[in-house]
Amino acid sequence: MNAQRGTPADGPHVPVLLDALIAAIAPVGGVWVDGTFGAGGYARALVAAGAERVIGIDRDPLALDLARGWLADWQGRIELHPGRFGELDRIAAAAGCERVDGVVLDIGVSSMQLDRPERGFSFLREGPLDMRMSGEGPSAADVIAQASAAELADILHHYGEERAARRIARAIVAARAEAPIATTRALAEIVERCLPRPRPGQPHPATRVFQALRIAVNDELGELVRGLMAAERALAPGGLLAVVSFHSLEDRIVKRFIALRAGEGGSGSRHRPPAGEPAPGFEKLTRKALTPGAEEIARNPRARSARLRIARRLDSPAVAVDPAALGLPELPRHERGAR
C-alpha cells in the first residue's frame, strides 16, 4: 500500500523511502514526472532537491482537490494534471515536455484513500464497497454482485494470491443470494468466516481479498505495465526511472521490466544484444531493491513492505514489452451463465 500518498496536504508528511530515493538520484535537476502525485510529497521533495519542474499526474479527484490549496505556493514549479500514469508520456508532451529527466512512480493505494471510509478501500472501516480510485466505472460491489464464482476465484487467486480463493468465492456467491454485499464490513465478515482466526502479528483474513478486488477494479497491474512503457518513451537518455512498489505482484513486474529492458532477458550484454533482440533501453542502478530501515518502519508501519528500484535510460529506441513476459496475471475467460 502507498503510505506516502496518504498524508493530508496540511498535515505532517512522511513519504515512503524518500531519503533513499533522493540520495540515489542526486544530483536532482531538470523536469520530472510524478505519475502518482497523491498529496505531493515526492513532488515537493524533488523540487527542494533541485528539480526545475515537476509534472504531477493523478486519477483521483481527491488528489486534485487537495492540491488546489497549496500548488500556487510553488510558483509553477509543480503542476498537477488529471489522468493515468499509463499515459504519462502523452501528458508530459501536452505540458510541453517531449522528453523528461526523471519519472517517479509510487504504486498502489494511498493512505488518504484507505483512511476515508466513504472510499470503501479498507476492511477496518465500515463504508460502501467502492474502491474506485477515479470514482468512475464498476465498483467493487458491482464486481462482487456480477462475477461468477469461478471469476471471483480467479480474481482472488491471481490478484490477491489467496490460497482459499475458491472457498471464499463460493461463500460470496452464497451470501449475495441472500442479500446484496454492499459494504466493506459485510464482505470482511464473509471472508472471516471462511478462514482461521489470525495469530498475533498475522494480517487480517480479508487483506488479500481486498487487495485483489482493488487491483481488479482499478486495473492496477495493467496500468503499471503501461506506465513503465510510457516512462521509457518519455525519458531522455540519462533520465532516471524510480518505482516504489508495495507487494510482490507489483515488484515482480517492475523487476522483470527493468531486467528485460536492461538486456538481462537472455544471453549477451547491453553492449552487444543477441541478434534479433532490441538494444537495451535501461541500465539497472539498484541490483537489489532498496527497502526502509527499522526507524522508518517504526515511524510509518505502512512502509514495511515498500521496495524501491531505479534504472537509467539509455540512448536507444523505446520498445513495447509483452505484458506476459513481465508476469502480468491473465485471468482465464469463463462462459457466462452459471453463477
Buried (B, 14 or more C-beta within 10 A) or exposed (E): BBBBBBBEBEEEBBBBBBEBBBEBBEEBBBBBBBBBBBBBBBBBBBBEBEBEBBBBBBBBEBBBEBBEEBBEEBEEBBBBBBBBBBBBBEBBBEBEBEBBBBBBBBBBBBBBBBBBBEBBBBBBBEBBBBBBBBEEEBBBBBBBBEBBBBBBBBBBBBBBBBEBBBBBBBBBBEBBEEEEBBBBBBBBBBBBEBBEEEEEEEEBBBBBBBBBBBBBBBBBBBBBBBBBBBBBBBBBEEBBBBBBBBBEBBBBBBBBBBBBBBBBBEEBEBEEBEEEBBBBBBBBBBEEBBBBEEEBBEEBEBBBBBBBBBBBBBEBEBBEBEBEEBBBBEEEEBEEEEE
